[in-house]
């Protein structure tokens, strides 16, 4: 990492002298899906490198990706099993407004993989950027062509401007792939590249000035500056407070006096406010499980009355060990004629799965 000598100045607008600005705390709802992610590369549409083993990243739906304005931002996502904080490093072209495509490992932290699509609620939050904003000048940058990436941000960038020799500032074009590009370059002196002075504005209205940044191609430059932290009111209206909307959808923690996640419970598959439950056979069914509860028929014939629809049958003992498996009811009847133990029956009719408890040929509640 190359640390450049940079003059740093926070631009304190008189209106924001104490950094008291309106806070954007809007929530969005949509569907969460999963993809392989880009850990160990900069292969996402945002061009931001993600460390190997860092799976807390995602792709934003095309609409809210908004020509790369979402890049480098962080989102707090509430899913069925809990919450997670992710950085936006990619774009999901097919996702609808409100949808987010999570890395596979991130998805597994808030839902079961078999669900595929899950309901989510999310909002943009400040990133824990750690230190300062980084700049990467792309190889090929010259007095006649400018291309740079700005990342490691507390808040998303709204615009980047460069300082001209007359003291005025001119905005640099931002591309869909998150680089700031000027085809004719930004150097007024065409005999050299840089040094540059940039003025960055974040989506919350904060500004920082990076002065006299020397040009070095292809290396990460440390600026020594970060967007000023905004003191926002929490969900209880307390400025700088720590109360948050929890997995129950309730404002809790902080000064609320409400214990987080105390207003609802998880169901048997671990989903907050879920509707899955333990049936009479001891299986977790209903809700998002895809399983159906034990029935109350009196005969195995009741269970297999629609034998043409049966595609697979498995038998387990009460410890869960598989005893028998077949794909037609006739083999099943043959097995039952020789065994009178207590079983758990798992029955497939296409994609539907049903469980029953039985002794020999008699079903039990």
FITI-387352 format. One record per atom (N, C-alpha, C): residue in one letter; x, y, z. Coordinates in steps of 0.02 Angstrom, whole numbers, plus 50000, padded with zeros to 5 digits. Layout:
BEGIN
aXYZ/...
***
This chain:
BEGIN
x500424994150000/x500005000050000/x500445006250000/x500295011049956/x500695017049951/x500335022749986/x500655025950035/x500365031550070/x500635037950039/x500195041850007/x500405047949975/x500305053850022/x500685059250010/x500615065250051/x500025069150024/x499515069750064/x498905072750041/x498685078150090/x498545084050064/x498245089250107/x497515087550116/x497275087750177/x496595085450192/x496205091050225/x495595091850203/x495175096950232/x494455094650230/x494105094950286/x493395093750287/x493045100250270/x492605100050222/x492255106050201/x491645106950246/x491685111750291/x491155112650339/x490685118150315/x490145116150283/x489625120850264/x489335123850326/x489225130550330/x488945133550390/x488295130350412/x487905127850363/x487275124650381/x487395118150419/x487995115250407/x488145108750436/x488745109350484/x488825115050516/x489415116250558/x489505110750610/x488965108050636/x489005102650685/x488795096150653/x488805096150587/x488615090150548/x487915087850565/x487465092750574/x486765091150586/x486405091650519/x486285085950488/x485965085650423/x485395080750424/x484925081350378/x484385076350375/x484685069450362/x484425064450395/x484675057550387/x484195053550344/x484475049750298/x484075045350256/x484025038550289/x483445037050319/x483365030650353/x482825026450319/x482735027450254/x482205023950217/x482335016350215/x481795012550224/x481825005250219/x481535003050152/x481804997450127/x481554994550064/x481384987250076/x480924984650037/x480724977650042/x480764974449974/x480954968149974/x481004964449911/x481174957249924/x481494954049876/x481694947049883/x482454946449885/x482684941949927/x483394940349930/x483534933849892/x484054933849851/x484274927849816/x485014927049828/x485324922049797/x486034920949809/x486404919249745/x487044921249744/x487494919449689/x488194918449718/x488654916249677/x489314914349702/x489724919849733/x489554926149717/x489944931749744/x490604932649708/x491014937349733/x491654938849699/x492244938749747/x492194935349804/x492734935249852/x493394933349820/x493924937249835/x494574935949807/x494694939149739/x494244943849720/x494314947049654/x493974953949654/x494044957349598/x493674963649587/x493194962649528/x492924956749523/x492514954749466/x491814957349465/x491604961149515/x490934963949515/x490894970149472/x490284972349455/x490194978249413/x490494984549443/x490584984749509/x490844990749542/x491604991349538/x491954985949518/x492674986149512/x493044986249579/x492684985149634/x492984985349701/x493244978449719/x493864978149741/x494164971749761/x493874969349827/x493694962949830/x493434959849891/x493944954649913/x494154954949975/x494654950350001/x494404943149997/x494874938649986/x494714931549987/x494444929550056/x493884926150057/x493584924050120/x493084929150148/x493024934950116/x492544939950138/x491904939050097/x491394936050127/x490774934550091/x490214939250108/x490364944450146/x489854949250165/x489794954650112/x489584952650053/x489494957249998/x488894955049956/x488674959449912/x488064958049874/x488044961849809/x487544960049768/x487394963549705/x486724967049713/x486704973449698/x486094977449703/x485674976749640/x485014976949649/x484574976849591/x484744982549544/x484604981649479/x484814986349428/x484544993449441/x483924993949464/x483625000549474/x483985004449528/x484095001249586/x484415004749641/x485185004649637/x485445000649591/x486155001249574/x486285008149545/x485795010449506/x485755017449484/x486405019949454/x486605016649399/x487205018749362/x487825018949406/x487875014449453/x488435013249499/x488425017549562/x487905021649573/x487885025849633/x487835021849697/x487615015549693/x487575011249753/x488245008149771/x488725008349725/x489365004949736/x489735007549798/x489995002849836/x490385004649895/x489955006049956/x489295006349947/x488845007450004/x488725001050043/x488475001850104/x488334996050146/x487584995750161/x487324989650167/x486624988550180/x486534983850240/x486054985450280/x485854980950335/x485234977250311/x485284970550307/x484754966350279/x484444962050333/x483784962350340/x483414957950385/x483104952350345/x483284946150363/x483014940250330/x482634935850378/x482374930150355/x481974925750398/x482324923350461/x482994922050457/x483344919250515/x483764924350553/x483784930550529/x484184935550564/x484384941150518/x484914944750537/x485124950550497/x485864950050479/x486064953950430/x486754953950407/x486904960750375/x487544962850381/x487764969050348/x488204967250289/x488064970250231/x488414968550170/x488644974850134/x489174974050093/x489404979550051/x489184978249979/x488954983449946/x488734982849876/x489344983349831/x489474977949794/x490064977649750/x489884975349679/x489234974249667/x489034971349604/x488324973449586/x488114971649526/x487444973449501/x487074967049482/x486424966749497/x486004961149478/x485514963649424/x485664962449360/x485254965249306/x484524962949308/x484404956649328/x483734953949325/x483324955149388/x483644957749441/x483294958849504/x482834964949500/x482264964449533/x481774969849534/x481914974849589/x481574980549587/x481644985649638/x481564982649708/x482044983749752/x482014981049820/x482374974549829/x482544971149774/x482884964649778/x483634965449787/x483934960549821/x484664960249829/x484894953149818/x485434952249780/x485734945749768/x486344945149814/x486284940849865/x486804940049915/x487314934749894/x487924935349919/x488394929849909/x488094923649943/x488264917749917/x487974911549942/x488064910850017/x488664912350042/x488804911550113/x488404916650155/x488304922650129/x487914927650164/x487184925550167/x486924922950112/x486234920550109/x486114915250163/x486594910650169/x486524905150217/x486504907550290/x486724913650303/x486704916350371/x486014918950390/x485594920250340/x484934923050356/x484354918750330/x484494913150298/x483964908850272/x484234901950257/x483784897350244/x483994890650222/x484074890750146/x484604887550122/x484774887650052/x484204885050008/x483834880150032/x483314877049992/x482744881849975/x482694887450013/x482154892050002/x482244896049937/x482864896949915/x482984900249851/x482844907649851/x482224909549862/x482024916549867/x481704917749934/x481894923249966/x481644924750032/x481424932050036/x480934933550078/x480744940550088/x481284944050130/x481474950050110/x481974953950147/x481734961050157/x482004964150209/x481904971250221/x482594974150234/x482744979950204/x483434982450209/x483454990050204/x484024992750226/x484154999950220/x484895001150211/x485065006750180/x485765008850177/x485985011350245/x486595009450265/x486885011750328/x487605013950316/x487905017850362/x488605019650353/x489045013450355/x489555013350314/x490035007750316/x490535008950372/x490775003550401/x491335003950448/x491965003950405/x492115009850378/x492665010350329/x493355009450360/x493395010150425/x494035008850459/x494505014750459/x494745016750400/x495235022250399/x495025027550349/x495335027550291/x495205033150245/x494975030750176/x494765035550136/x494565034250068/x495185032450027/x495125027549984/x495675025349941/x495545027549869/x496085028649832/x496035030449762/x496485025849722/x496225023549665/x496605019349620/x496575022449550/x497145025049525/x497185027549457/x497285021549411/x496845021049362/x496895015349315/x497495016149270/x497835010649254/x498375010949204/x498105013949139/x498495018049108/x498275021449047/x498055028549058/x497965030449122/x497805037449137/x498385041849114/x498205047349082/x498705051949054/x498415058949053/x498815063949032/x498535070649026/x497945071048978/x497875065848935/x497335065848885/x496775060848901/x496855057248956/x496335052448975/x496375051249051/x495805052249085/x495805051349158/x495315045849177/x495555041349222/x495125035849245/x495355033849316/x494885034249364/x495065032749434/x494475029849471/x494645025849521/x494145022749565/x494235025449636/x493675027349668/x493685029749737/x493285024649779/x493575022149833/x493235016849871/x493455017249945/x493225012249984/x493315012150057/x492975018350087/x492325018650077/x491925024550093/x491475023550154/x491395028750193/x490895028450247/x490185028850218/x490105033450170/x489465034350136/x489585033750060/x489065032250024/x489125031849951/x489295038649921/x489665038449867/x489865044649833/x489285047149789/x489145053649794/x488655056849750/x489005059949690/x489585062949701/x489955065749644/x490685066949664/x491115066949613/x491825068549620/x491975074449573/x492315079549599/x492515085249559/x493265086249564/x493565089149513/x494275090949516/x494345098449514/x494885100949544/x495005108149548/x495405110449487/x495145115749455/x495485118549397/x495965124149419/x496375126549373/x496875131549391/x496575138249412/x495945139549391/x495625145849411/x495265145249478/x495335139449512/x495025138549577/x494325135549575/x494025135049516/x493355132149511/x493405124449509/x492835121249519/x492815113949518/x492375111449461/x492575105949432/x492205102949376/x492065095649392/x491445093549382/x491245086649398/x491515081749347/x491725075849373/x491995070549330/x491445065449316/x491395063249255/x490875058449234/x490975051649268/x490435048849292/x490455042149324/x490165036949277/x490535031549266/x490305026249221/x489895020949258/x489535016849220/x489135011549248/x489555006649289/x490195006049272/x490645001449308/x491015004849365/x490775010849385/x490985014249448/x491635018149443/x491965018149386/x492565022349378/x492355029349357/x492745034249378/x492635041149358/x493105042649300/x492805044649243/x493175044849180/x493065051449144/x493605054249119/x493575060049074/x493995058449012/x493665058048955/x494005055948893/x494575060648873/x494505067148885/x495035071848866/x495535073148921/x495475069548978/x495925070749034/x495705076749075/x495995077649133/x495835083449176/x496445087849187/x497015086049159/x497625090049166/x497615095949117/x497665101949144/x497705107749100/x498415108349070/x498905106249109/x499585105849084/x499685098949054/x499685098448988/x499705091948955/x500405088748953/x500875091748989/x501545088748991/x501625083749048/x501125083349092/x501185078749149/x500495076949176/x500475071549217/x499855069449251/x499905071149325/x499415075149350/x499405076849420/x499915082149438/x499975083949502/x499535081449556/x498825084249550/x498345080949586/x497645082749580/x497355084749648/x496865089249645/x496465090849703/x495745089049687/x495445084749730/x494765082349718/x494295084749774/x493685086149756/x493165087449805/x492635081949798/x492535078149851/x492065072549850/x491445074349891/x490855072849865/x490225073949900/x489875067249909/x489655065949970/x489295059549982/x488545060549975/x488175054949976/x487445055149965/x487075058650022/x487405059550080/x487095063050136/x487255070450136/x487645072750087/x487805079850081/x488475081950111/x488835077250142/x489485078750170/x490015079350116/x490535083350128/x491065084250078/x491755083650111/x492225081350071/x492925081250091/x493345083650033/x493925086550049/x494385089049999/x495035085150004/x495265082449948/x495905078949945/x496375083249903/x496895085849933/x497325090549899/x497985087449877/x498185089449817/x498855087849791/x499025080449793/x498565076449767/x498675069149763/x499095067649702/x499685064849714/x500145063249660/x499875057349619/x500015057449555/x499795052149511/x500275046249514/x500005040349531/x500375033949528/x499895028749500/x500055025949443/x499595021349409/x499585014449441/x498985011749449/x498895004749468/x499045003149541/x499155008149583/x499295006949654/x498775010349698/x498585006949752/x498105009849799/x498415015749837/x498095021449833/x498345027449868/x497905028949928/x498225030249983/x497875032050044/x497805039650046/x497215042150060/x497085049350058/x497125052750127/x497055048850180/x497055051750247/x496415055350264/x495895054550224/x495265058150235/x494675053350228/x494155054650266/x493545050550263/x492945055150269/x492385053250240/x491775057250246/x491595058150320/x491385064150340/x491215065350410/x490605061250431/x490635058650492/x490095054450517/x489485058750533/x488915056450511/x488285060150522/x487945057450584/x487755061950629/x487395060050690/x486655059750675/x486395053750669/x485695052750651/x485285050650712/x484645051950709/x484185049550761/x484045042150748/x484005038150802/x483835031150793/x483075030350785/x482835024150782/x482125023050769/x481685025450826/x481985026950885/x481605029650941/x481635037350942/x481975040250893/x482025047550890/x482595050450929/x483045046250956/x483605048550996/x484215049850952/x484455056050948/x485035057650907/x485645053950932/x485975050450887/x486555046450905/x486385040250945/x485735038450949/x485525032650988/x485675026150952/x485565020650989/x485735014050962/x485135009550951/x484535012150961/x483935008050949/x483885006450874/x483655000350859/x483594998150790/x482944994250780/x482714993950718/x482164989350701/x482454982350703/x482144977950743/x482414971250752/x482074966250704/x482214959850713/x481944954750669/x481194953650676/x480914956550729/x480184956350738/x479844962350706/x480244966950678/x479964972950649/x479804978350701/x480104977750761/x479974982250817/x480594986450832/x480494992750848/x481044997050870/x481244994950941/x481854992450949/x482064989751014/x482774991751028/x483004990251089/x483674992051110/x483714999451125/x484325001851137/x484415008951152/x484015011151212/x483645016551204/x483245019351260/x482525016851261/x482365011951217/x481665009851211/x481415005751270/x481875002351304/x481674997851357/x481424991151332/x481464990151266/x481234983951235/x481844979751216/x481854973551240/x482404969051223/x482354967051149/x482904967651112/x482884965851041/x482614958751030/x482174957950982/x481884951550961/x481464948251016/x481224952151064/x480814949351118/x480074949451100/x479894952651045/x479184953351028/x478924947950983/x479344943250964/x479124937650922/x479594931750936/x479444926150905/x479844920050915/x480044917150847/x480554912850850/x480744909050791/x480314902750787/x480154900450726/x479794894150719/x480304888350720/x480074882350705/x480514876450714/x481074875950664/x481074879950610/x481664880050566/x482094886250577/x481924890050629/x482334895750647/x482154902250614/x481554902650584/x481324908750550/x480934913150598/x481154919550604/x480784924250645/x480084925350617/x479594925050661/x478884925850642/x478644920650592/x479024915050586/x478834909750540/x478234905750565/x477944901850520/x477344898050538/x477454890450538/x478074888150530/x478214881050535/x478124878650607/x477934872350615/x477794869650682/x477954862250685/x478014859550745/x478134852450755/x477474848750754/x477404843750709/x476764840150705/x476764834150752/x476234830150748/x476154824550794/x476674819050785/x477014819150727/x477534814150716/x478224816650738/x478244822950762/x478874825750784/x479274829050729/x478954830250670/x479294833550615/x479114840950612/x479594844950588/x479474852050577/x479144852850509/x478524855150507/x478134855550445/x477804862350439/x477484863550382/x477144869850371/x477634875450357/x477384881550353/x477814887250341/x478214886450278/x478884887750283/x479324887250225/x479644880350218/x479424875450257/x479754868850256/x479574864850193/x478974865850166/x478744861650111/x478444855050134/x478464853650200/x478204847550228/x477474848250249/x477104842750247/x476404842750270/x476354838750335/x475894840550378/x475844837250443/x475574830150438/x475694826250492/x475414819550497/x474664819750491/x474374814950456/x473654814650451/x473354810350505/x472694809350501/x472354805350552/x471964799650520/x472204797250460/x471864791450430/x471964785250471/x471554780350462/x471594774350504/x471954768550469/x472074769350404/x472374763750367/x472894766350319/x473384762050304/x473884763850255/x473564764850186/x473004761550174/x472654762350111/x472404769550102/x472224772750159/x472014779750155/x472594784150131/x473184782550155/x473774786450137/x473944785650063/x473844779450037/x474064777949969/x473484777449920/x472924780549936/x472334779949893/x472464782649823/x472874787749819/x473054790649754/x473744788049735/x473794781249725/x474454778249717/x474814780349653/x474434782649603/x474754784649540/x475184790849549/x475034794849601/x475404801149612/x476024800149654/x476094794249685/x476664792849729/x477284791649687/x477824795549701/x478444794849662/x479004791749702/x478964791949770/x479484788949811/x479224788049882/x479454782749914/x479274781349984/x479904779450022/x479984782250082/x480534780250126/x480254778650195/x480554773750228/x480374771950297/x480974773150342/x480844775950402/x481364777150452/x481134774150518/x481634772150559/x481444770350627/x481394776750668/x481214776250731/x481094782150772/x481734785950789/x482314782950774/x482944786350783/x483174789950720/x482774789450666/x482934792950605/x483344788850555/x483494782550570/x483874778350525/x483434775950468/x483684776450406/x483314774150348/x483284766450347/x482674763850342/x482574756650342/x482414753950273/x482084757950232/x481834755450168/x481674761350122/x481774760250057/x481614765350008/x481374762049944/x480864764849912/x480614762149849/x480274767649810/x480094766049749/x479774771049706/x479084768949682/x478804763549712/x478104761749696/x477784758549757/x477134758949760/x476764756749820/x476774749149828/x476874745449774/x476854738149778/x477444735449819/x478044738249807/x478624736249847/x478514738149920/x478194743849931/x478054746149998/x477594741150035/x477044738950000/x476594734150031/x476954727550046/x477394725450002/x477774719350014/x478194719950077/x478514725750086/x478924726750146/x478494726550209/x477914729850207/x477484730050266/x477224723150284/x477134718850235/x476864712150249/x477344708050292/x477984710050295/x478484706350332/x478734710050394/x478494716250405/x478724720250461/x478144723550496/x478134723150562/x477594726050601/x477854731050653/x478464733650641/x478754738450688/x478424745350681/x478644749950724/x478414756850718/x478884760550671/x478594764150622/x478974767650571/x478764774950566/x479204778650535/x479024785250508/x479034784550432/x478484786350400/x478424785850327/x478534792850297/x478974793150248/x479074799350210/x478854797950138/x478344801650117/x478014800250054/x478064806150007/x478294804949945/x478344810249894/x477774809549844/x477434815049831/x476974815549774/x477224821449733/x477644820149684/x477964825549647/x478434829349693/x478324835949700/x478744840149742/x478484840349814/x477884837849826/x477584838049893/x477824832149935/x477984833549998/x478224828550044/x477754828050103/x477594821950123/x477134820750179/x477444815650226/x477354816750292/x477614812250343/x477024809050381/x477094802650397/x476604799150440/x476964794450488/x476684793550545/x476944788550592/x476464782650591/x476744776450592/x476314770650587/x476624764650623/x476184759950641/x476394753350667/x476124748250618/x476594744750584/x476374740150532/x475974743950480/x475354741950468/x474934745250419/x474454750150449/x474514751750514/x474044756350547/x474384763050558/x474044768350537/x474304775150546/x474134777650616/x474554781950642/x474444784850708/x474404792450702/x474064795550749/x474044802850752/x474724805450773/
***
